Amino acid sequence: MSTASLAKEIQKLRERAPSRRLAIPTDRAEFARLVGLDPDPWQIRLLRSRAPRVLMNCARQTGKSTTAAVLALHEALTRPGALVLILAPAERQAKELYSKLAGFYRALGHPIPADSYRRLGVELANESRIEALPGAEKTIRGFSAVDLLLVDEASRVTDELYHAVRPMLATSGGRLVLLSTPYGKRGVFFEEWEGGMGWERYEVRAEECPRIPASFLEAERQALPDWIYRQEFGCEFVETADQVFGFDLVSAAITNDVTPLFEEAS
């Protein structure tokens, strides 16, 4: 075949490529199956939810990070120009969730090509971006108009970081998803879970996950301190070992019936 003929054949393949490109389902549960997952009932409910604010209080290894990765990738593939941010207290944690997302993207055969592919981020040809960032306030303040904001290990992020990221959703009407296991009766994840308004909540204990054997949980129950087991596998907000005064004790000491000794300056 001559060079000219080969060039024509390549051009024909390029022209036909869009028609053969993988169709992305609008149903995120179907999309999860497309990337090779068999979602649990709670994952199906969450994936199909349109709630703008979601809390995932899930035990270890129950699939919360996998679910978040599906949400993030689907948003970027189906919404041109979307900005998806993955935040975590440390780079290692942000990288772990992003790696799951990247694995799904590769499994699909890169249905929308990547214009830029980095260790912790990707820019797609449809102008969508996914960025994974460690949870330092100074690294995230430059972002705005976020369409999907995922905060992994949310029980361990600082209040300052949480308060800094919420304004990113002000003009975009984007979704905010906090996912974590508990870490004591403190911090924004605990406060939002206990009394936050406008959240759709998902609690998944380890015993409810069909992939975790009961024999493993029993062994962990015997090996771990009770408060750690209840926290890591039971989704309970329990007092941590380093707390001098318990949450209930501190709460009981606070009242609105006593006039402050010093009034706030007006």
Secondary structure, DSSP 4 states (H G I P E B T S, - for coil): --HHHHHHHHHHHHHHHHHHSPPPPSSHHHHHHHTT----HHHHHHHH---SEEEEEE-TTSSHHHHHHHHHHHHHHHSTT-EEEEEESSHHHHHHHHHHHHHHHHHTT-SS-EEEEETTEEEETTS-EEEEEES-HHHHTT--S-SEEEEETGGGS-HHHHHHHGGGGTTT--EEEEEE---SS-HHHHHHHHH-SS-EEEEE-GGG-TTS-HHHHHHHHHHS-HHHHHHHTT------TT-SS-HHHHHHT--SSS--SSPPP-
